[in-house]
Amino acid sequence: MNELKVNELTKTYGEKTLFDHISFHIHDKDRIGLIGTNGTGKTSLLNILAGKDSGDGDIESIQQANDYQIGYLSQDQEFDPDLTVVEAVFQGDTPIIQAVKNYELALLALAEDGLSEVAQKQYAQAEERMNKEDAWTADTDAKIILQKLGIETLHKKIGELSGGQKKRVSLAQVLIESPDLLLLDEPTNHLDYEAISWLESFLNGYRGAILMVTHDRYFLDRVTNRIFELSFGKLYEYKGNYEAYIIAKAERERVGVEQEEKRKQLYKQELEWMRAGVKARGTKQQARQDRFHDLKENLHQVNQKGQLEIDVATQRLGKKVLEIKDGSYGIEHKTLLKEFDLLVQAKDRIGITGKNGAGKSTLLNILAGRLPLDSGMYSIGETVNLAYYTQQNEAMDPNQRMISYLQDAAEQVQRTDGTSIGVAELLERFLFPRFMHGTIIGKLSGGEKRRLYLLKLLIGQPNVLLLDEPTNDLDIDTLTILEDYIQTFKGAVIAVSHDRYFLDKTMDKLLVFQGEGQITTYFGSMSEYLTTNKEQSKKLVKTETKPLKETEKKAKTKLTYMEQKEWASIEDDIAKLEERSDQLTQEMNHQGDDFTKLQELQSSLSIVEQELEEKMERWEYLSEFAEN
């Protein structure tokens, strides 16, 4: 059985101890969620496991087999901008990955010039190598991954892609390589809710182990079977998913506090005895003296994070807030808003979600006054004090100290009860202890910078919040308090997000961007929307694909060269998929009470059945022209 062992790993960063002799094992089929407040070392741990960094000292802390493969989706994945997408996603050095890469490149070349003898020869050689390596299943899996992640332009250069597109290419690359251990740092960032749902299913059926950092609590709950929590240099392990972790953690903290209180009481008793100056203490009393010193050393073992709290007053907001009438906006011949109307009132909670690239962030930029409408009218109320939490922090001087950064906004802030609070105390309530207040911004983690940026916005006492993907890069503790703050916030909140948990907890109205200026308004939670529209969406897809096929039938009389190649092998592909479906069904019938294995098999069967259905539809279409 392949596994990775970590023994007594220690890592310090400046004055901060990230890991203090932590140890753990990762086994096959583990689905581990890594949790911790920003700055506790989650990304640092992933970097060490991936071999991009090392622990302190000369001790070999990580043990793994020589052929153990690790794939890493990092937050700052870098590709050569001159690589095409197909070259980037097939960077693995295994024979199968290389065979698939050459085959896909040959396909692209043949599609550009089907009459080229060079292209035809390259395709024939690539096809022969695919047969030799038996790489057809890997190619099919890769295409499913690319399709589900919305990566369609394989010929594009990496340098031409947006940041979100690059992140999806990085995710596709690591999933396609199918290593023994997947290290995923915020894998749901830049994915829409449909892609997130597919990724849940894919990871549940994954053959290897997974260790991931994510803020998406629904995702954690549905994928993980173990939770690692980093806190004050220690690593705590919990069995089960996120819900089980919440229950077990509360119990652990309760027991810890009780034991701490008992230690304090016992210490007070022993202290009185030591101070009594008992005469003629002999060797019989030495054990009790030793126990006193042990108690003294072990007091305050329960490290508590403190209560993250947002207690900032809100300026009064009048009846008129934000309004768009008959608004239209487009970019590069792409319609984002079309005759769009929006009235934002005080205490509105509006969630904006939907397809990537459909104009969600553009709408926030228009509401923030950063972009003008192409046509239509936009107005903002006189009493509006707007704060815009963008996906990227404002420019921060890396040499400026944290407390100075906040003091640029205000020295004192009014609280909801009318009293004032200083910047230093606000920092402490936002989980920045006093010893950190003089830290320069350049030494903060990415998540800590995001938390500091959010605090500076709230110091301005806004009454309208615009939040663009607020769950990206914030830890779960911060998100929980932000969600509670939104629920009691006396102004209006408009948030772009794909995080179903965040939307369910904070928003009661949705704007769902479908693309090409089509926006659906839904009153209710995100989960309700997904449930209500699931069947309707399936019917809509079928309705839209039929006219396309009818058009193709009228214009088409025979198969193209590429379609002829596909027709020649499609029946074998269908037979293999049917055989795989039968095999998975048989395995499920023999699992008995092993529900974890049943779930994994069911996920695999769902993928195979979906692919089989697509192949059957494709066979039906190709058969109409095969005899011509």
N, C-alpha and C positions, 0 to 999 in steps of 0.2 A: 504494500500500500504506500503510495506517494504521500509524503507529508513534509512540512517545514517546521523546524524547532527553533525557538528563540530562548536563549538561556542567559539570564543575568545581564540584560542589555541596559546600558547607562548612556545618557546623552545630555550634555549641558550646552546651553546657548547663552553666552555672556554670564550674567548672574543667575539665570533661570535654569533649574533642573527640569528637563522635559521628561526623562525616564530615569527612575531610580531602581536599577537591578530588576527589571520586569522580565517575566518568563511566560511563555505560552506555546501551544502547539496548534498548527492548522492542518486538518485532516481532509481527505477526499470528501467532496459533497458538503463541506462546511459552507455556510452562507452567513458571513460575519459582518455585522454592522459596527463601525468604529465611531464612537460618540465622545464628545468632549467640547468644552467651551473653547472658542477661538483662542489660539495661542498656547494650548496645552500640548501640541506636538503631533496632531493627527497626520498632517502632510509629511512632517519629518519622519514619522514611523514608516509611512509608505515609501518614502525615498530610500530609507535604509534597507527595507525588504527588497526593493527593486535594484539595489546595488549602486544607487546614485549618491549615496552618502554612507557614512559608517558611524558606529558608536564610539564612545570614548575608550581609550586604553588599547592594549594589544590583544585582549582576549577575543577569540573567535566566538561571537555570540549567536551566529545564525548557522544552522546545520540543514543541509538539504542534499539530495542525491545529485550526482553529476549531470544527469539528463533531465533534472527538474526544470521546467520552463515557467517563467513568470512574465506575464504581460501587464503593462502599467499604463493606465489612462491618467495622465497628470493634468493639473490645471493649466500648465504653461507648455503644452506639447508644441514642439517646433518642427516644421517640415521645410525642406528646401522649396522656396516659392516657385522654382522653375519646374518642379515635378508636376505631372498630371495627377488627377485624382486616382486613376487606376494604378499608377506607379506608387502612390503614397499608401494606399490601403493594402497593397500586396507586397509589403516590405519584408515579410518574414523570410527566413533563409531555409525553411524546410523544402524538400523536393516537391511536395504537393502544392505548397503556396507558390513556388516558382513556376510550376506547370500551369496553375490557374492564371497567374499574372501574364505569362507569355500567350496563353490562349485568349485572354481578354484583349490584350494589345493587338493580337492578330485579327480578332473580330472587328475592332475599331478600324484598323487599316483596310480590311476587306469592305467594310461598310462605306468607307470613303471612296474606294475605287475597286469595285467588284471585278473589273476586267483585267486588273493588273496581275501579270503572271507572278511577279515577286510577292504580292500580297497573298495570292492563292497558294504559293509554295510555302510561305510562312505559316499560313493557316493549317495546311496539311501536316506540317512538322509539329505544330502546336497540338493539333488533334491527336497525333500519334503519341506524343508525350503524355497527354491527358489519359489516354488508354493505358499506357505503360504504368503510370503512377496510380491508376484507378482514382483519378481526381475529380470525377464528374459530380459526386455527391458534395465534395467541398466547394465546387463551383456553384452548384445550386444553392447551398447554404449561404455562400457569400452574396449571391444575388438577392436572396431573401433579406439578408441583413441590410444591404445597401438600399433596397427598396423601402423597407420599413423605417429606415432612418432618414428617408427623403433625399438620398444622394443619387441623382439621375445623370448629372453632367460629368461622366467619367473622363471626358477629353479635356476638361478645363484645367488650367494651371492653378496650383494651390494659392499663388499670389493674387488670383482674381476672386477668391472666396471671402465672404464675411467671417467675422470671428465665430459666430454660431455655426456656420457651415464647416469651418476648420475643426471645431470641437466634435461635430458629428463624424467627420472623416477620421479623426483620432479614435473615436469610439468604435467605428466600423473596423478599423485596422486591428485593434486589440481583440475584438470579438472573433474576427475571421481567423486570426492566428490560433485560437482555441488552446491556450497554454494550460498547464497544470494548475496555476494560480492566477486569478484575475485580481489585480489591484485597481480599484476604480475610485477616483477622486471626483466626487460630485457628478456622477454619470447622467443625471436627469437634467442638468443645466443645458439650456438651449434646445430641449426637446419639447414638442407639443404633447398634449395629453394622450393622443392616439399612439405616438411613438413610445411614451412612457409605459402605457398599458402593454404594448408588445414586448418591451424590454423586460418587464416583470415576468411575463410568460417565458421568455427566452432564458433568463437567468435561473428560473425555477427548474428548467430542464437541462441546465448546463452540466457537462460531465465532470468538470473539475471543481476546485474550491474557489471561493470568492471572499475578498475582504474589501469592503467599500466604506467610503465616507459620503454621507448624504444627509441633507436637511429634510428630505421628503419623508414624512413620518408614515404615510400610507404605503409608500414604497418599501420602507424598512419593515413594516408590519407584514407585508405580503411576501417578502423574499427571504428574510433572515431566519436562521435557526439558532444563532448565537449573537450576543452583543458584548463588545469590548468597550469599557468606558475608561478614558484617561482622565485622571484627576489628581492634581498635586504630585505628579511624578509617579503615581501608582497606576496599575492597570487592574481593573475589576472585571471578572468574567461572569456572564449571565447566560443561562440556557433559555432558548425560546426566542420569540420574535420581540418586536418593540413593546407591545402591550405587556407581555410577560416581564420584560425588563423594567417597565415603570412600576409594576407591582412589587417586584423583588427588590428594586432599589429603595423604595419607600420603607420596606421592612428592614433592610440592611441599615439605613440611616436611623430608623427608630431604635434598633438594638444598639447601634453605636453610641447614640446619645445616652441611652440608659446605662451602658457600661461606663461611659465617661463620668456620669454623675456618681456611680458607685465608687469609681476610683477617687473622685474628689472627696467623698465622704470618708473613705478609708484613709486617705492622705491626711485629712484634718485630724483624725483620731491619732494617727501615728505621730503627727507633728506635735500634738499635745504631750504625748508620751516622751518624745525626744526632748522637749523643752522642760519637762518636769525635773530633769537632771537626776534620774534615779541613781542612788548611790551604789557604789560597788558593782557596776555592771560587769558581769563576768562573760566568759566565752559563750555561756548559754544564751546571752542576749544579743550576740553578734548577728545571728540570723535575722532577728527582728530589725536591727539597724540596717542590714543589707536590704531588707524588704522596703524599708522607708526610702532609701536612695533609689531603688528601682521604681517605686511609685512616683517619685518626684520626676524621674526621667521620662516616664510614660504618660504623664498628664498631657492633656490637649492633643491626644492622638486623632481625634475626630476633626479633620479639616473640613470646614464648611465654606462654600463659595460666597456666602452672603446673599442677600436678596436683591436681585436685579430689579430695579424699580424705575419707572418713568413717572415722575410727579412734577409736571410742568404745566402751568396754567395756559389756557387758550384765549386768544383775543376774541372779542365779540364779533359775531358774523351776522350780517344783515340778511334780508330775505333773498336778495339777488346775489347769486354766486357765480356760476359760469354758464354760458349758453352758446350753442352753435346752431345757426339756422341755414338750412339749404347749403351746407358746406361741401365742397369738393376739393380733392387734392390728388395729384398723381405725380409720378416720377419715372423718367425713362420709359414713357409710353405704357406705364403700369398704373391702373386706377386703384387707389387706396381708399379714398372716401368719395362717395357719389350721392349728392343731394341728401346729405346726412344731417339729422336734427338731434340735438342733445341738450337737455335742460338739467343742470346739476343744482340741487337744492341742499340747504343745510341739513346735516346728519345723513346725507345719502351715502350708501356703501356700494360702489359700483366696481365689479371685477371685470377686467378685460382679458379675454383669452382667445384661443383659436390658432389658426395656422401660422407658422413662422413666415415672416416676410409679407404678411397681409396688411400691415399698417398699424399695429397696436402701439408701438413706441412712437410712431409718427403722430398719432392722436394725442398722446401725452405731451409731445413737444409743441403741438398746436395750442393745447390748453395752457401750457406754461408760457406761451407767448414767444417761443423760440422759432417757430415756423409760421408763416402767414398762409391762409387758405388761398387756393387758386381762385375760388369764387365762393360767394356766400358771406355770412356775417358771423363774427365771433365777438362776444362781449364779456366783460368781467366786472363783478360788483366792486363798489368803492371800498367796502370794508374788508375785502379779501386780503389775507396775508398768506401767501402760498409758499409751500416748501416742496421742492422737487427732488426726490431721492432717485437719482439716475443709476443706470447699470454700472457706470464708471464713476469713481470718486472724482470730485473736483481736484484740481492740481494741488498737491500737498508738498510743501518744502520738506524734503527728507531730513534736513538738519534742524528743523523747528521742533521744540519740545511740545509734548502733548498738551500740557496745561496752557502754554502760550497760544497754541492753535485755537483752543476754546475761548480764551480770554479775548481773542480778536473779535469774537461774536458778542460776548457779554461777560462782565465780572460777577454779576448776581442775576439770578433768575427767579421770577415769582412762581410759587407753587399754587396748587389748586385751592389751598386753604387761605391764601392771601399772604402768607409769610414768604420770606426770601431764602434762597439757598445758594451757597457759593459754588464756584466751578469745581473746586477740589472735592467737595462732598458729592457733587453730581458724578464725577468720575468714579468715585468709590461705589456709588449705587449702580453704575454701569459696569461693574466688575473690573475696574482698573484700580488695584490697591495703591496706597500712597507712595510706596517705593517706586512705582512705575511712572508717576506724574512728571518726573523730569526726563523720562526717556525720550530720545529723539524719534520722530515718526519713522525714519528709515529702518529702525530696528524692530518695528511691529510686524506681526504676521498680516497676511492679506485680510483675514477675517477681523482682526483687531482694528485695522484701518477702516474697514466698513462700519464697524460698531462706533468708532470715534466720529466718523463722517455723519452717521445717523444722529448721534447725540448733538452735534453742532447744529444740524437742521432743526431739531426740536427745541434747542435753546432759544431760537428765534420766535417761539410761541406762535406757530402757524395756526390758522383755522381751516385751511384746506391742504390736504396731503395728496401729492401725486407720487406714487410708488411704482418704479419700473423694476420688475423682478426682484422684490425685496427679499425673497427667500434665498436667492443665490448668495453664497459665501457668508451667510450669517449662521451661527450655531443655533441648535434647537432651543437652548435656554433663552437666548436673545429673542428668537422668534416667538416663543411662548409669551413673553412679556410684551412684545410689540403687538401681538394679537389681542392680548387683554387690554392694552392701551387703546387700540382702535375701537374696541367695543364700548369704552367709556368716553372716547374722544367726542367733544361737543361740536366739531365741525364736520366737513365732508371729506370722504376718502375715496380716491379712485386709484385702483391698482392693476397693473399688468402682471399676470402670473399664470403659470401652468401648474402650480402646486395645489393639488386638489384639497389637501388638508387645510392650507391657509385660506383658500377661497371659501370652503365650507364653513370655517370658523368665523370669518370676518365679513363676507359679502352677502347681500340679499338680492342683488340684481346683477345680471351678466350681460355683457356685450360680446358676442361670439363672432370673431372675424373669420369669414369663410373664404375670402380672397376676391379680387376684382370688385372691391367696393361693396360686397354683400355682407351685411352685418345683421345678425339675429339678436333680438332682445329677449332675455329670459328672466322671469322673476322667480327666484328660488336659489337653491344651493347648486354647486358644481356637480355633486354626486347625483342629485335629482335630475339635472340636465342630461348627464350621460346616460342614466337609466331610461329616461323618457324618450331620448332620441336615438337609442341604439338600433331598434328595429326600423325606425323611419329612415335612418342613414343608409341601412342596407338596401332598402327599396329604392332610395334615391340613386344609389350607385348603379343598380341594375337598369333603372330608367334612362340614365344618362349614357350608358355604354351601348344600348341597343341601336340608337340612331347612327352612332359612329360605325358600327359593323355594317349597317345597311348601306351607308355611303361607300364603304370599302368594297362591298359586293358589286355595286354598280360600276365602280371605276376599275376594278381589278378583274383580271381574267386568268392569271396563272401565278404560281409561287415565284418569289424572288430567289436568287441564289442562296441567300442565308436561310430562307424559309424551307428550301429544299433540303438543306443540311439538317435543319431542325426536324422536318417530317421524317427523315430517314431514321432518326433515333428516338422519336417521341414515344412509340409503342413500347420500346424497351424501358424507357424511363418510367412509363406508367406501370409496367409490370413490376419493376423494382420497388416503386412506391407502394403498390398493393401488397407486395410481399412483406415490406417493412411494417405496414399497417397491421397485417395479420400477426406478425411476430410480436409487436408491441401489445396487441390485444391478448395474445396467449400469455405473455409475461404478466399482464395485469391480473389475469385469471388465477395465477399461482402465487400471488403476493400475500394472500391471507390478510392479517391485521397490520401489515407494515404500511401505514398510511403515508409516511414520508415518501417511500418508494412509489406508491400508487400515484401520488401527486406528480412526481417527476415523470413517470411513464405517461400520465394523462397529458402533461404539457407537451411531451415529445409527440404523442399521438395527434394532438390538435394541430401541431405544425405540419406533420406529414399529411393529414387529411386535407388541410388547407391547400398545400402544394399539389396534392392529387387532384383536387377540384379544379385548380387553375390549369393543370396539365390537360384534363379532360375537356375543358372549355376551349383550350388552345387546339387540341386535336380536332374537335368538331369544326372549328373555324378553318384550319388548314385543309381538312378533308374536302371542303367545297371546291378547292382549286387544284387539288393534287392530281386529278386525272386530266386536267386541261393541257 
